[in-house]
Amino acid sequence: MDARSRQPTYNLWRRLDVPGHDAARLIEEGPGAELSGFAVFADEGVPAALHYEVHCDATWHTTEAHVQGWHGAAPVDLQITRDNADRWALNEIPCPSVTGCVDLDLSFTPATNLLPLRRLRLAVNQAAEVHSAWLQWPSLVLTLLVQRYRRRSIDEYDYEADLPGASRFTAVLRVDPNHWVLGYGGLWQTEMQ
């Protein structure tokens, strides 16, 4: 990423598995980027509304994030940090199980897939494995998430994630030229860009 300011890019998704939407914006400015958005969705019989901000350095590594909002009557206010030794903390509590990760994946939005895709810039038929600090919803804990991306065409990736409990999630991710995910398996669909 260069030091010039760029026009923000945006996306709006509709959830396909439960009622909900997510709107996100990426601002690349100076030596880093900020991904911010709002996710509103039904969860466990109550509405959830979350505002998130994820900050990255010039190499697209997450430096910090903030998630704030509510889940039914319960407030949500999380500060997530990663230091220069790739150690993570959630509300200042160390999370050693995700030490070494450089990406944050927020489980309630497809927006954070943009960050490793921008960093990796895979060529068609090229693949990479990513270890992410995954913020699980609704438990709000950081867990190691191993993800694999293989670019099958200019606008599609094969995606796999090893979810806790030994289950594996697979999907085809459709993307635009800026690497925004347009379609995320049967879970998310872009409504407007």
N, C-alpha and C positions, 0 to 999 in steps of 0.2 A: 504494500500500500504506500502511495506517495504522500507527501506532506500537504498536498492541495486539498481544499475542501471540495467535496463532491455533492451533487444533488442527492437528497435523501431518497431512498426507495421504500416502497410500502407493499403490504399484502394484507388481505382480509380472507379468512377461512371460515367455513362452516363445518362444525363437527357432524359426523355421520352416525356415530354410535349413540350419542345422547344429544339433547338440545344444547346448542352452544355455538359461540363464535369466538374468534381471536383476531385482533388487528395488531399488526406490528410495523415498526419503522426502523430502518437502519440508517444511521448517520455516520459517514466516514469523514473525520475531521482531524487534521494534524496527524499525530503519530498513532492514532488508534481509531476505534469505532465504538458506537453505542447502539445496541439493539434494545428497543423498548416496545412494550405492547400492553394490551389489555385482553384478558381471557375471561369470558363469562360463560358458565356452563352449569348444567344440572349434575349434582353428584350426591349419591346416597340420600335422595329424597329432598335435598335442599339446594338452593342456588349457591354458586361460588362466584366471586368476582375478584380477580387478581390483576394488579398492575406489576409489571416486571421491567427491570433494567439490567442489562448485562453489558459490562464494559470489557473491551479487548485491547491488547497492545498492538503494535504494528505487525506482529507475526500471527495475529488472529488467536492468540492464547487468551483465555478469560483471565481477567485480573480481579474482578469483583462483580457482585450482583446484589440486587435488592428485590424482594418480592413482598408486596404489601396488599392487603385487602381483607376479605372475609370468606368464611365457609359456613353458611347458615348464621348462627349467632356467634361463632368463634372467630375472633380476629386472627389475621395472619400478618406477621411482620418478621421477615427473615433477612439477615445480612450475611452474605456468603463472600468469603475472601480466599484468594490463593496468593501465597508469597513467592519470592524468587526461587525457593527450593521446592516449589510445587507441592507445598503443604496447604491443606484446606482447613477452613474453620467455618462453622455455622453458628451465627450469633456468638462469636468469639470462643466457641468450644471446638477444640481440635477434632478433625475427622481423619484419623490415620488410615482408614480403609481406602481412601481415595488419593493418598499421597502418590505423586508422579503423574497424575492426570493434568492435562492442560485445557480441557474443554469442560464446560458445564452444560448439561442437558436437563432442561426443565420438562418433566414428564407430561405436563398439562398443555403444551404448545408444540407445534411443529417448527416454530421460528428458530429454535436453537440449532437445528440441523444445518442451517445456513452457515454457521461459523466454521465447522470443520470442512464443509464443502468448499468454502472460499479459500481456506488455508491449503487444502490438499490439491485443488485444481487438477483433478485426475484427467488423464487423456482417455479416450474411448478404449475399453478393454483393460484399463489399469485398475488396480484394487488397492485398498489400504485398510488397516485395522486401527481403530481409535479407542483409547481408554478414556472414558468420560466420568466425571463426577455427576451422578444422576440424582436429581432431587425428586424423590418418589412422592407421589400424591395419592392419598391425603396424609400419609404418615409423616411427611416433611423431614425425612432423613436423607443424608447423602450416602449413596451406595455406588460401588464400582459398576459401570456398565461398559461391557466390551461391545463395540459396534464395528461392523464391516460394511464398507461401501465399495461397489464395483460399478464403474461407469459402463453401461451397456450400449449407450448411444449419446448423442449430443445433448439430449434432453431427458434421459432416464438413467437411474441408478438402481441396481439390486442392493437391497439393504437388509442386514441381519443385526439383531441385538440379542445378546445373551441375558435374559431377564433373571432376576433372583429366583431361586427355586428350580433352576435347571431348565426353565422353559425358554424357547427361542422364538422371537418375533421376526417374521420376514415380510417384506413388502417391496413393491416397486415404487420408487419415488420419482415423480415427474417434476422437472425443474425448469426454470426460465434461464435466460443467459446470465442473470446475476446470481444464480444458484438458490433463489427462493424456491422452496418446495411448493409445487402447485397441487399435487395429489399425493396423499400419504396413505397408501393401501386403502382399506375401507374405513379409515378414521377421520380424515380431513380432506376437504376440497376447497380450492381457491374460489372465491366469489368475485373478487375484484382485485386488480393490481394497480 
